[in-house]
Amino acid sequence: MTEATPHPVHPLIGEAMRKAALAWLEVPGQRAVAAWIVWHEGAGYVVHGGGEQPLPGLADADRCRVVVRSGDNGARIVGWPAAVSRVAPGTEEWATVVPQLLGKRLNLPEPNSAEERWAMGSTVSRLAPDGDPEEQLPAGSLAEAPPPTPAATEARVPFTLHRRPRPR
């Protein structure tokens, strides 16, 4: 436990986050967004902006909600409130956390200059548990309507070779 963690992390949060590589972040006023996340010493860390994963509103938020799902079947494991803080480049926390993030980042373009690129144009945010996990699952569906898009699907089925015609 670090000085930045005022109370011990709930065991369910800790266990779920140790196994998670992806979590859904819900910033107030924004849609929930999937983000790759690294759990380190009782807090989750994400890199966003500046060519990394887009997490709208997280850089300016002081709180968010984190939802962790199972890697096996996608079932919701736990949701918990988080206090959001920025990790400043050049600090001791930056020096500890960024190597962890670099090691877990898949398909990292130009890995030798990633730390400098993150310091210049991206944000590293710390998501510290700030309360107990949700005790029970919601009764209704949590499905959201898809975002508006100009994309459309053509109604007719395309021609396929060697397909038997339907009787009319």
C-alpha positions in Angstrom: 0.0 0.0 0.0 1.4 3.4 -0.9 0.9 6.9 0.7 -1.5 7.8 -2.1 -3.8 4.9 -1.1 -5.6 6.1 2.1 -7.3 2.8 2.8 -6.8 -0.8 1.8 -8.2 -1.9 -1.6 -11.2 -4.2 -1.4 -10.1 -7.8 -2.1 -12.7 -8.2 -4.9 -11.3 -5.1 -6.7 -7.7 -6.1 -6.2 -8.2 -9.7 -7.5 -10.3 -8.6 -10.5 -7.9 -5.9 -11.5 -4.8 -8.1 -11.2 -6.3 -10.4 -13.9 -7.7 -7.6 -16.1 -6.0 -6.1 -19.1 -9.1 -4.2 -20.1 -11.7 -2.2 -18.2 -14.6 0.0 -19.1 -14.3 3.5 -17.9 -17.4 5.6 -17.3 -16.6 9.3 -17.0 -19.6 11.5 -16.0 -21.3 12.9 -19.1 -19.5 10.5 -21.5 -20.2 7.1 -22.9 -18.4 4.1 -21.3 -15.2 3.4 -23.1 -13.0 0.3 -23.1 -9.4 1.0 -22.1 -6.3 -1.1 -21.6 -5.2 -0.7 -18.0 -2.3 -1.7 -15.8 -2.9 -2.5 -12.1 0.1 -1.5 -10.0 0.3 -1.2 -6.2 -3.4 -0.7 -5.5 -4.3 1.6 -8.4 -5.1 1.3 -12.1 -3.0 3.3 -14.7 -4.0 4.3 -18.2 -2.3 6.2 -21.0 -4.6 8.3 -23.2 -4.5 11.1 -25.7 -1.7 12.1 -28.0 -2.0 9.1 -30.4 -2.8 6.6 -27.6 -6.2 5.4 -26.7 -8.9 8.1 -26.8 -10.7 8.4 -23.4 -12.9 11.4 -23.7 -13.2 13.5 -20.6 -10.8 11.5 -18.4 -8.0 14.1 -18.5 -10.3 16.7 -16.9 -12.2 14.3 -14.6 -11.6 13.9 -10.9 -13.8 10.8 -10.6 -14.9 7.9 -12.8 -16.4 4.5 -12.6 -14.4 1.4 -13.5 -16.2 -1.8 -14.6 -14.2 -5.0 -15.0 -15.4 -7.9 -17.1 -14.2 -11.5 -17.3 -11.7 -12.3 -20.0 -13.3 -15.7 -20.5 -17.0 -14.9 -21.1 -17.3 -11.1 -20.9 -19.5 -11.3 -17.8 -19.4 -8.3 -15.5 -17.2 -9.0 -12.4 -17.2 -5.8 -10.5 -17.7 -2.0 -10.8 -16.1 0.5 -8.5 -15.7 4.3 -8.1 -12.3 5.7 -8.8 -10.5 8.9 -7.9 -8.7 10.1 -11.0 -5.3 11.9 -10.8 -2.6 12.7 -13.3 0.8 11.2 -13.1 3.3 14.0 -13.8 6.4 13.3 -16.0 9.6 13.2 -14.1 8.1 12.2 -10.8 9.0 9.1 -8.8 5.6 7.7 -9.6 6.1 8.3 -13.3 9.5 6.4 -13.2 7.8 3.5 -11.4 4.6 3.2 -13.5 5.7 4.0 -17.1 8.0 0.9 -17.4 5.0 -1.2 -16.3 2.8 0.5 -18.9 5.4 0.1 -21.7 5.7 -3.6 -20.9 1.9 -4.2 -21.2 1.3 -1.9 -24.3 0.6 -4.1 -27.3 1.8 -3.0 -30.8 3.7 -0.1 -29.5 4.9 2.1 -32.3 8.5 3.3 -31.8 9.0 1.7 -28.4 12.4 3.4 -27.8 10.8 6.9 -27.9 7.4 6.0 -26.3 8.2 7.4 -22.9 9.2 10.8 -24.3 6.2 10.8 -26.6 3.9 10.1 -23.6 5.6 12.8 -21.6 5.1 15.4 -24.3 1.6 14.6 -25.7 -0.2 12.0 -23.7 -1.7 11.8 -20.3 -1.0 9.0 -17.7 -3.9 8.8 -15.3 -4.0 7.0 -12.0 -7.4 5.4 -11.1 -7.4 4.8 -7.3 -10.3 2.9 -5.7 -12.4 5.5 -3.8 -15.1 3.5 -2.2 -16.5 0.0 -2.0 -17.4 -2.1 -5.0 -21.1 -2.2 -6.1 -22.8 -4.8 -3.9 -25.3 -6.1 -6.4 -25.8 -6.3 -10.1 -28.4 -4.0 -11.7 -31.8 -5.6 -12.4 -32.2 -4.2 -15.9 -30.1 -4.3 -19.0 -27.1 -2.2 -19.2 -27.0 -2.1 -23.0 -26.8 1.3 -24.6 -28.1 2.3 -27.9 -25.3 2.5 -30.5 -24.0 6.0 -31.2 -25.5 7.8 -34.2 -23.8 7.1 -37.6 -24.4 7.9 -41.2 -23.6 4.3 -42.1 -26.4 2.2 -43.6 -26.8 -1.3 -44.9 -28.3 -2.0 -48.3 -31.5 -3.9 -48.2 -31.1 -6.3 -51.1 -28.9 -9.4 -50.8 -25.9 -9.4 -53.3 -25.7 -11.9 -56.1 -24.0 -15.1 -55.3 -22.6 -17.6 -57.8 -24.0 -21.2 -57.7 -26.8 -20.3 -55.5 -30.1 -22.1 -56.1 -32.9 -19.7 -56.9 -35.8 -19.6 -54.5 -39.2 -20.9 -55.8 -41.6 -18.0 -56.4 
